[in-house]
Every structure is written in C-alpha cells, then in structure tokens.
C-alpha cells in the first residue's frame, strides 16, 4: 500500500516534469549511458562502436551546500553538481560509469561530468545525480 493514490502520483509526475522541462529553470544535457553498445562490436569489420548510448534530456541543475558536504563526510566535494532528471527519460541501469555532457553557449565549450552517485525518490519518478566536472 502506498501513501499516494495512482492519480496523485500521475499529478505529481506531471508537476515535476513541468518544472524539469521549464526553459527558464532547466538545462538540456546529453546523458551518456555506458556499456549498452559493447554487444554491437563486430570483429569482422573492426569498427569499434560508441561506448555510450546518448539521450538528450531536460534536467534541473543545482549545487550542494556546505551542510550537504559535511553530512556526506567527504563524498561530496566543493564544486560537485546535482542534476535531477525524470527516470522515464533514460532507459537502462544508471551507474557511475555514465557521463553527462552539458551543452555550451556560443562562447564556452561544453562541460562533461562524471557521475559519482545515483539516487531516486521513493516512487522512482526522478533520479538525483551527483556529478563532478572532468
């Protein structure tokens, strides 16, 4: 038995998606899911496939405060970034081998982040991704 009804979960999902896809609040990222193309390798043609399957998704980008860093006892470092994405926007099992590439403005280059930790909410509506620029 859950605390929320199916209708409430649907409404909540809709509200969260609206925030994550808001052009003023969100950013578009390329989520690079690792390991999904290794089985595509064909030794006869010698072509090595992409190591990542890339999905373009909207994300809410945030930072960690000092209280978060202290509570994490060194697992969260100054400069780490938090991305929140809908679980339905990526398929597969997310891991610390994945990467995020954030699009660049016309002046600067894109930023690539390594995933340090993945978490999701109790209803598995969103992923919370701790990441570090590399």
Secondary structure, DSSP 8 states (H G I E B T S, - for coil): --SS-HHHHHHHHHHHHHHHT-TTTEEEEEEEEETSSGGG--TTT-----SEEEEEEEEEEEE--HHHHHHTTTSS-TT-EEEEEEGGGS-S---TT-EEEE---SSS--EEEEEEEEEE-TT--EEEEEEEE-
